[in-house]
């Protein structure tokens, strides 16, 4: 089977999941063709079954904004024709599913089906904007199959767009052989002394991630115990966080690591993961931490309760409750028995419900059913 995958190649959940899906499919013998404007951030190794096709956008004085959606549709069509793709799988509705619809319409000799996977803000933010709602609804309805990364997002999609077609909830996943407890692979001494605990945050540092809250939570923890904070990722709110760290005299205790492709090696160093977001449609960072045996303190929002069970793999706290999150983090950090129990439970839940070996076959089944129905 030859599969074309399109996503934003940037440092965010949808791009990470799309890339990991492609890598997993290639490992299972499928030919995977990534179609985007840049190489996906997690695509770090070459393979005879993994191909990248760059979308080049024309810069012309007439265009205030380069027409990426049209350039993407043309490249999708070209790749499908030249490589004999069996289907397209697009991640994030706008503009990818619209481009896939156009590519399908251009393919006259045969029908080129496409799958749309909804990841969150394409529905909850961009898609629900009144100026984009009609085209988002249209692209979802015209997709041959639609999936959402959580039951929460599945229900939001059905409610907000009032569509009359099924949306299948297929959760995000993690490679449990790559993301696993440290077993000595983490060099904690590079970040902290033996008497210090390590907290971590992993995201694209956008406002919805509540980056200032991460710093405030850490400050409250640091008042009680020696600790370090690893800030993994980058984005628009990094500058704010860096200013807060200087203002609060935490420069020696907060380490900004920027974008990282091998985040498992850093998560393995953490004693607790902080995810105080205003909204998470799933919470991939929490899952990646779980697979590494790291308990999390998260907001009780969106799809996170489907990933983290309060008091079992970590704690769920009301969004923006900085003091509550700091208190829960301190419970974990100061009780080694609790931390170990939660870490074991987190790893076991990842193995049971979210490993790629459990989730990828669901996509394979979907692809086969779709192709056979053409």
LUMVEX-310285 format. One line per 4 residues: their letters; for each residue x, y, z of C-alpha. Coordinates in steps of 0.02 Angstrom, whole numbers. Layout:
A = X/Y/Z ~ ... .
//
This chain:
XXXX = 0/0/0 ~ 61/175/-43 ~ 4/312/74 ~ 23/500/60 .
XXXX = 28/593/227 ~ 10/780/249 ~ 25/876/412 ~ 105/1033/479 .
XXXX = 288/985/498 ~ 310/1095/651 ~ 334/1058/834 ~ 158/1013/888 .
XXXX = 49/863/925 ~ -31/845/753 ~ 136/849/663 ~ 217/730/785 .
XXXX = 76/603/775 ~ 68/611/585 ~ 255/585/571 ~ 258/443/696 .
XXXX = 112/361/605 ~ 209/369/443 ~ 365/296/523 ~ 265/155/601 .
XXXX = 179/116/436 ~ 345/113/345 ~ 414/-8/475 ~ 266/-121/433 .
XXXX = 310/-124/249 ~ 204/17/177 ~ 272/152/61 ~ 245/320/145 .
XXXX = 255/487/56 ~ 257/644/165 ~ 192/796/72 ~ 221/963/157 .
XXXX = 319/1126/148 ~ 459/1061/260 ~ 529/898/325 ~ 428/841/478 .
XXXX = 517/876/642 ~ 520/694/699 ~ 577/627/529 ~ 759/604/576 .
XXXX = 812/449/478 ~ 807/401/294 ~ 725/242/233 ~ 685/162/66 .
XXXX = 501/163/116 ~ 494/344/177 ~ 489/485/50 ~ 472/673/66 .
XXXX = 395/787/-65 ~ 415/974/-35 ~ 273/1092/-76 ~ 344/1247/-158 .
XXXX = 236/1402/-153 ~ 247/1535/-288 ~ 287/1711/-227 ~ 202/1833/-344 .
XXXX = 168/2019/-312 ~ -18/1994/-347 ~ -34/1878/-196 ~ -35/1960/-25 .
XXXX = -21/1784/46 ~ 57/1637/-47 ~ -81/1514/-99 ~ -17/1364/-1 .
XXXX = -179/1265/-8 ~ -176/1267/-198 ~ 9/1224/-209 ~ -20/1081/-88 .
XXXX = -166/1015/-191 ~ -59/1017/-348 ~ 83/925/-261 ~ -38/797/-189 .
XXXX = -103/766/-365 ~ 73/753/-437 ~ 133/631/-304 ~ -25/526/-321 .
XXXX = -3/516/-509 ~ 184/488/-510 ~ 194/367/-364 ~ 27/278/-382 .
XXXX = -37/323/-209 ~ -181/219/-143 ~ -244/354/-27 ~ -205/518/60 .
XXXX = -209/540/248 ~ -215/721/302 ~ -194/784/479 ~ -278/946/533 .
XXXX = -428/996/430 ~ -380/1169/370 ~ -314/1180/238 ~ -257/1000/216 .
XXXX = -425/915/190 ~ -478/1051/68 ~ -318/1022/-31 ~ -348/834/-28 .
XXXX = -525/863/-93 ~ -455/963/-240 ~ -322/831/-274 ~ -456/697/-276 .
XXXX = -561/800/-397 ~ -412/821/-514 ~ -379/633/-520 ~ -488/584/-668 .
XXXX = -422/410/-708 ~ -467/338/-538 ~ -537/394/-372 ~ -407/449/-245 .
XXXX = -485/428/-71 ~ -428/529/78 ~ -440/515/266 ~ -447/668/379 .
XXXX = -386/659/558 ~ -444/801/671 ~ -321/851/806 ~ -402/991/905 .
XXXX = -383/1174/864 ~ -434/1139/684 ~ -606/1107/760 ~ -608/1201/924 .
XXXX = -525/1362/866 ~ -497/1382/678 ~ -642/1276/618 ~ -768/1350/739 .
XXXX = -728/1528/681 ~ -879/1583/580 ~ -772/1631/430 ~ -698/1455/421 .
XXXX = -843/1350/485 ~ -927/1319/316 ~ -768/1262/228 ~ -714/1158/378 .
XXXX = -884/1071/384 ~ -877/1043/197 ~ -703/967/203 ~ -753/850/344 .
XXXX = -911/795/255 ~ -818/766/92 ~ -680/661/174 ~ -696/475/138 .
XXXX = -660/437/320 ~ -642/551/471 ~ -554/513/635 ~ -528/613/794 .
XXXX = -389/589/921 ~ -505/574/1071 ~ -685/541/1117 ~ -692/720/1180 .
XXXX = -644/789/1009 ~ -761/667/923 ~ -908/735/1022 ~ -856/917/998 .
XXXX = -845/891/810 ~ -1017/812/798 ~ -1093/948/906 ~ -1007/1102/834 .
XXXX = -1023/1057/650 ~ -1188/964/655 ~ -1126/839/526 ~ -1222/683/482 .
XXXX = -1075/567/456 ~ -978/458/578 ~ -816/516/658 ~ -709/375/728 .
XXXX = -610/408/886 ~ -435/335/868 ~ -323/395/1010 ~ -147/458/993 .
XXXX = -11/330/1022 ~ 170/310/1072 ~ 307/188/1024 ~ 329/100/1191 .
XXXX = 499/31/1139 ~ 565/207/1111 ~ 474/292/1255 ~ 512/186/1407 .
XXXX = 582/209/1583 ~ 762/269/1588 ~ 853/116/1656 ~ 1009/220/1674 .
XXXX = 999/303/1503 ~ 962/475/1573 ~ 1110/576/1635 ~ 1021/668/1774 .
XXXX = 1184/739/1837 ~ 1187/853/1683 ~ 1033/943/1748 ~ 1021/922/1936 .
XXXX = 1110/872/2095 ~ 1065/711/2184 ~ 960/806/2310 ~ 859/899/2178 .
XXXX = 697/844/2095 ~ 667/875/1909 ~ 505/943/1836 ~ 478/950/1648 .
XXXX = 363/1037/1525 ~ 350/989/1340 ~ 249/1090/1214 ~ 249/1215/1072 .
XXXX = 243/1360/1198 ~ 82/1432/1129 ~ -37/1532/1240 ~ -157/1385/1261 .
XXXX = -15/1290/1349 ~ -11/1419/1491 ~ 179/1436/1492 ~ 178/1573/1627 .
XXXX = 82/1451/1739 ~ 222/1323/1718 ~ 347/1449/1785 ~ 233/1501/1929 .
XXXX = 201/1320/1978 ~ 387/1286/1978 ~ 421/1441/2085 ~ 301/1377/2218 .
XXXX = 382/1205/2213 ~ 556/1280/2221 ~ 511/1372/2381 ~ 484/1204/2467 .
XXXX = 615/1088/2392 ~ 774/1096/2286 ~ 720/1071/2106 ~ 755/1104/1923 .
XXXX = 634/1136/1780 ~ 666/1074/1603 ~ 574/1176/1472 ~ 570/1071/1314 .
XXXX = 508/1155/1155 ~ 492/1329/1085 ~ 360/1450/1028 ~ 285/1623/1049 .
XXXX = 275/1621/1240 ~ 455/1570/1270 ~ 508/1753/1284 ~ 378/1783/1419 .
XXXX = 439/1631/1515 ~ 620/1684/1502 ~ 575/1857/1568 ~ 478/1781/1715 .
XXXX = 624/1666/1757 ~ 743/1814/1765 ~ 619/1919/1863 ~ 594/1780/1991 .
XXXX = 781/1743/2007 ~ 760/1566/1943 ~ 890/1573/1805 ~ 999/1439/1884 .
XXXX = 852/1322/1909 ~ 758/1333/1743 ~ 839/1259/1588 ~ 769/1306/1417 .
XXXX = 814/1164/1298 ~ 723/1222/1142 ~ 653/1104/1011 ~ 712/925/1031 .
XXXX = 683/774/917 ~ 731/642/1047 ~ 621/701/1189 ~ 615/529/1271 .
XXXX = 793/552/1333 ~ 740/711/1424 ~ 574/648/1489 ~ 669/502/1566 .
XXXX = 757/626/1679 ~ 596/699/1748 ~ 511/658/1912 ~ 349/743/1860 .
XXXX = 278/820/1702 ~ 180/984/1707 ~ 41/1013/1580 ~ -69/1158/1642 .
XXXX = -152/1194/1475 ~ -316/1286/1451 ~ -366/1149/1329 ~ -294/984/1265 .
XXXX = -391/878/1142 ~ -284/731/1195 ~ -120/774/1282 ~ 19/685/1185 .
XXXX = 155/754/1299 ~ 68/674/1448 ~ 62/507/1357 ~ 245/515/1308 .
XXXX = 287/549/1490 ~ 175/406/1546 ~ 265/283/1432 ~ 428/338/1514 .
XXXX = 354/304/1685 ~ 336/489/1730 ~ 179/544/1824 ~ 97/705/1767 .
XXXX = 5/851/1844 ~ -118/914/1713 ~ -270/1022/1689 ~ -436/932/1697 .
XXXX = -486/986/1521 ~ -532/913/1353 ~ -465/739/1319 ~ -339/734/1461 .
XXXX = -454/635/1577 ~ -454/499/1443 ~ -265/487/1462 ~ -227/525/1645 .
XXXX = -336/454/1783 ~ -336/569/1933 ~ -237/494/2076 ~ -178/345/1972 .
XXXX = -54/400/1838 ~ -44/577/1904 ~ -162/716/1956 ~ -294/818/1866 .
XXXX = -323/994/1930 ~ -437/1135/1872 ~ -356/1240/1735 ~ -265/1397/1798 .
XXXX = -261/1331/1977 ~ -75/1364/1998 ~ -73/1334/2186 ~ -170/1172/2169 .
XXXX = -51/1107/2036 ~ 101/1154/2137 ~ 30/1064/2289 ~ -3/907/2187 .
XXXX = 170/914/2110 ~ 246/927/2284 ~ 147/775/2341 ~ 229/673/2203 .
XXXX = 402/749/2222 ~ 413/726/2410 ~ 342/550/2420 ~ 456/425/2332 .
XXXX = 332/283/2359 ~ 190/380/2279 ~ 302/435/2136 ~ 355/256/2100 .
XXXX = 177/189/2109 ~ 112/322/1991 ~ 260/296/1874 ~ 226/109/1864 .
XXXX = 40/138/1837 ~ 79/264/1700 ~ 191/143/1608 ~ 65/1/1625 .
XXXX = -77/107/1557 ~ 28/163/1409 ~ 68/-19/1371 ~ -112/-73/1389 .
XXXX = -203/62/1292 ~ -89/178/1194 ~ 59/84/1119 ~ 81/98/932 .
XXXX = 61/-92/923 ~ -119/-68/982 ~ -165/87/881 ~ -79/69/712 .
XXXX = -181/-88/666 ~ -338/19/682 ~ -273/136/547 ~ -221/-12/440 .
XXXX = -397/-83/454 ~ -472/86/408 ~ -359/102/255 ~ -399/-73/192 .
XXXX = -586/-50/214 ~ -578/116/123 ~ -480/49/-25 ~ -591/-105/-40 .
XX = -745/6/-43 ~ -686/106/-195 .
//
